[in-house]
Amino acid sequence: MLTCTRLRIDRPDGSAALEYRIENGCVEIRVPPQESTTRSGRVIEWLRLTAEQLSGQVESNPILSRWLQRRMGVQRMLRACTTFRQTLAACSGY
């Protein structure tokens, strides 16, 4: 069974889309490559969200929240949104 490892959300106001992924148990975000190339042609890398950033994203975006719940499970998603220390421990495997 194939699993969707990335989620792309196009914004209704026409601004750049956002792409999310779960990497090593942590949520990362970026602007998709076709929209994120700089003048030098480099692509913006994935950025790991802190617990505070992730919490804000989840609260304001029900689509992201549902996708994370299905991919991570409710408990892991809530844990990732609670404290930065817990998120670091989860990402480090401790």
C-alpha positions as CSV (number, residue, x, y, z in Angstrom):
1,M,0.0,0.0,0.0
2,L,1.4,3.4,-1.0
3,T,1.5,6.1,1.7
4,C,1.4,9.8,0.9
5,T,4.5,11.2,2.5
6,R,3.9,14.8,1.4
7,L,1.0,17.2,1.5
8,R,0.8,20.3,-0.8
9,I,-1.6,23.0,0.2
10,D,-2.4,25.7,-2.4
11,R,-3.5,29.0,-0.9
12,P,-6.8,30.6,-2.1
13,D,-5.2,34.0,-2.1
14,G,-2.8,33.0,-4.9
15,S,0.3,33.2,-2.7
16,A,2.9,30.5,-2.8
17,A,1.8,27.0,-2.0
18,L,3.2,25.1,1.1
19,E,4.4,21.6,1.1
20,Y,4.6,19.5,4.3
21,R,6.3,16.2,5.0
22,I,7.1,13.9,7.9
23,E,10.7,13.1,8.1
24,N,12.1,10.9,10.9
25,G,9.0,11.5,13.0
26,C,9.2,15.3,12.6
27,V,7.1,17.7,10.5
28,E,8.9,19.8,7.9
29,I,7.7,22.6,5.6
30,R,8.9,24.3,2.4
31,V,7.7,26.2,-0.6
32,P,7.5,23.7,-3.6
33,P,10.6,23.8,-5.9
34,Q,9.0,25.6,-8.9
35,E,8.0,28.4,-6.6
36,S,11.0,28.5,-4.3
37,T,14.0,28.8,-6.6
38,T,16.1,31.8,-5.8
39,R,17.7,34.1,-8.3
40,S,20.8,31.9,-8.2
41,G,18.6,28.9,-9.1
42,R,19.0,27.1,-5.7
43,V,15.9,25.5,-4.2
44,I,14.9,26.3,-0.6
45,E,15.5,23.4,1.7
46,W,13.0,21.7,4.0
47,L,12.7,23.5,7.4
48,R,11.8,21.5,10.6
49,L,8.9,23.1,12.4
50,T,9.2,23.7,16.2
51,A,6.4,22.5,18.4
52,E,5.1,26.1,18.6
53,Q,5.1,26.5,14.8
54,L,3.5,23.1,14.3
55,S,0.8,23.9,16.9
56,G,-0.1,27.1,15.1
57,Q,-0.2,25.5,11.7
58,V,-2.4,22.6,13.0
59,E,-4.8,25.0,14.8
60,S,-5.3,27.2,11.7
61,N,-5.4,24.4,9.1
62,P,-7.8,21.5,9.5
63,I,-6.6,19.8,6.3
64,L,-3.1,19.7,7.7
65,S,-4.4,18.5,11.0
66,R,-6.4,15.6,9.5
67,W,-3.4,14.6,7.3
68,L,-1.0,14.5,10.2
69,Q,-3.5,12.5,12.3
70,R,-3.7,9.9,9.6
71,R,0.0,9.8,9.0
72,M,1.3,10.1,12.6
73,G,-1.6,9.2,14.7
74,V,-3.4,11.5,17.1
75,Q,-1.0,10.9,20.1
76,R,2.2,11.5,18.1
77,M,0.7,14.6,16.5
78,L,-0.3,16.0,19.9
79,R,3.1,15.2,21.4
80,A,4.8,16.9,18.5
81,C,2.7,20.1,19.1
82,T,3.3,20.3,22.9
83,T,6.8,21.2,23.9
84,F,10.0,21.8,22.0
85,R,12.0,19.6,24.3
86,Q,9.6,16.6,23.7
87,T,9.9,17.3,19.9
88,L,13.7,17.3,20.1
89,A,13.6,14.0,22.0
90,A,11.2,12.4,19.5
91,C,13.3,13.5,16.5
92,S,16.6,12.4,18.2
93,G,15.1,9.0,19.0
94,Y,15.7,9.3,22.8
